[in-house]
């Protein structure tokens, strides 16, 4: 039976610009055995096309149809829900802006016009940007959506603050939680990947990643099998301390072909 494998990228397939040992072989093995493979990252500072290039450069064959990022989920959601008079004020980097524009999302720099606020990882985040978003919320009751809830992004040698920093700043100003998270672990993201891209039932799919609060949570809450790898953020001690338990725990994705109950037997 065909199964679907949804791979996180940073900390799972590669770390920064270095491939994680066994990634190429595992993905090739799954494809050769008739399974579907999708790559899903919450990272909003690169476009889907950037990920295609990166994966191919690292030795993993990929096309644009194999890639889902939080920008893609966000753009699709806004396209479905915004009307012609709506406009979005965006805190984020070039990649997010480009992918929103590709879907025809109207973007404004004027807080008086903004009816939506989009929060992404922004390494040039400023008080001015925070204030503009806050004013749009105060004046227009703007809907606040975030590309992803990740606190940090793993890189070689450590971690960097991610989109949660922008979320925290705006929630601190408004005093209320933002309206929607677009990427992992949202139900919206899970349904889009499983139903529209993989076109499989949830129980036929596996979410593979290094984060309990995004990768594993999305899988557990939406009926997917889950595989936690220890090549990124999460440690065994963190698993023991958490109520969020994955179906499987592996040292890395290189061990997936050895789990015959996953790759060979019917579900």
N, C-alpha and C positions, 0 to 999 in steps of 0.2 A: 504493500500500500504506500502510495506517495505521501510523504510528510513534508511539512514546511519548517524551515529553520530560519529564525529571525536573529541575526547576529548584530549585537552592539559592535561598535568599532573601537573607540579609544579604550584601551585597557583590556580588550577582548581579542580583537584581530591584530591590532598593532598598538604600540605605545609611542606616542609622538610620531617620529618618522622611522621607527624600527619595527619590522614585522615580528610578531610573536612566533616563536618556534612551533612548527606544525600547522600553522594556519593555512598555508597554501595547500598542503596535502589533504587536510581535513575537508576543506571546501570542495576540492576537486573530487574527493572520494564521495561526498554526498551527491554531487551533481551526476557523477558517473553511475550512481546507483538509483537514479531517477527521482531524487528528492528536489524540492524547490528551495532556493536560497535567496534571502533578502537581507540587505544591510540597513540597519536603522540606527541613526545617531540623533541624539538630542542637540548636538553642537550646532549653533546657529551662525557661526562666523565663517563658514565655508558653504559654497553652493553644492548642489547635487553633482554638478559637472566636475567640481573640484575633487569630490570623492571618487568619481569614476577615474579621473587621472591618477589620483594617489594610489588607489587599489591596483590599477594596471601597472604603475611604476614599481609597486612592491611585489608584483608577480601574481596578483589575483585578477582573473578576468572579470570585468564588470561593465555593464552598460547603464545608461541613465534609468532604465526600467528596474534595475536591481537595487536602486538607492532610494531610501526614504529618510528625510531629515525633518527636524521640527519646523523649519521654514516652510517646507512643502505642505505639512499638515495645517499650519497656520494660514497659508495662502488659500488653500482649498476651503477651509472653514469660512474665512472672511468673504470669499467669492460667493459662497452660498447664502450668507446672512446680511451682507451690506446692501443697502439700496443706493440709488444714484446720488442722493443728497449726502450720504455718509462720507467721512474721510478719516484716515487713520494717522495719528501722530506716532512715530516710530522711534523708540530708543533701541538702537542696534547698529550693527556694522554693515558694510557694503553688501555682503552676501545676502543678508535678510532683505534689504531694500530691493536688490535686484530680483529676488525670487517673488516678492510681493508684486512688483511691477509687472513681471511676466504673466501674472494671473489677472492683471488689470485692476489691481487695488489702488484706489485713489489715496494718495499720501499728501499730507499737509504739514507744514512747519508752523502753522498758526493754531495756537491752542483754542482760539475762539471758534475755529471750524471743526476741530476734532471731535468726532462722536465715538471713536474707538482709540484706545491706546494699546500699542503693541510693544511688549518688553522682550528684548533679546539680550544676549551677552554683549556688552558694550565696553571695550577696553579704553574708550575715551569718554566714559560716563562723567557728567558734570552736574553741579547744582542747578545750572540753567535748564538742563534737560529734565531734571527732576521737577523743577518748578513748572515748566511748560506742561508736563503730564498732569501734575496736580491741578493746575488751573483748568485744564480740559475736563477733568473729573468734577471739579467744583461747579464750573459754569454749565457744562453740557451733560452731566451725569454719564460721562463717556464710559463705555464698556472696556474693562481692562483685561487683556489676554496676554499670556506669556508663552514664549516658544517652549520653554522647559523649566523644571524646578531644580535643576542640578545646583548644588552648593559650590562644587568645585569641578574642575576638569583635570584629569590626570595628564601629566607630561613627564618626560624623562627627568628624573631627579626630584619630582615632587608634584604639587598640585597648584592650580591657579583658581581664584574666585570666579564663579560662573554666573549664570543668569539669576540665581537666587539672591545675589547681592542687589540687583536692580529691583527685584520683587520686594525684598525687605525694605529698601529705601522708600518705595512708594507706599507700601502698607504702613510703614512708620508715619508717613505724612497723613494718609487718609484715615488711619485707625481701623480699617476694615480689610478683609482678605480680598485679593484680586478675584475677578469673576471666573476665569477659565485658564487651565493649563492645556496647551495643545499637544506637546510631545509626550513621551513616556513619563508617568504611567497611566495617562488618561484613557478612558474607555473609547473616546473618539479615535485616538491613535490606534488602539488595538483593533477596533472594528475595521478601520480603513485598510490596515495591513493584512489582516486575516481574510476579510470578506472580499475586498476589492482587488487586492494585489495577489495574494496567494490563492484566493478562491478555494479555501479549504475550511473544514470545521475546526473550531478552536482546539478540540482534543487531538487533532492530527498535527498540531503545531508546537514548536519548542521555542521559547524565548531564551537566548543565551546572552549573558552579560556579566558584568563585574559589580553591579550595584544592586543592593537589596531594595532601596527605596524607589528606584525607577524601573530597572529591567525586571527584577523578580516580582516586584509588586504588580506591575502591569500584567505579567503572566498569570499570577495567582488570582487576581481579581477578575480576570476575563476568561478563565477556563483553559488557559494554555499550560502545557508542561514547562518546567523551568530548569535551566542549568546555570548554576553560578560558577564562574571561573575565578581563580585566585591570582590572576595576573594583573589585576588593576587595583581598585580601591578597597575592596572588602577582604577581611581576614577571617579565619576560622573563629577567633574570639568574638568578632562582631556578629557572626552568625549565631553563636551560642547565646549572645545577649539580646538577640532580636526575636520578635514573635513572627517575623517574616521568614519562613523556612523554604528554601528551594527544593524542587523534586530531586535534583542531583547536585552534588558539589564535585568539581573537577579541578585539578591543578591548572589545566589550560585546555583549550579547545582541541589540542592534539590528541586528547584522550577520547573524544567523541566516537571515532570509528571502532573503539574497543568495547563500547556499550552496545552489544548486539541486540539487547531488548529495545533499544531506541532505533537503530538504523536498519534492522533486518525484520523483526517480527511485526505482524499487524497489530494495530491498536484495537 
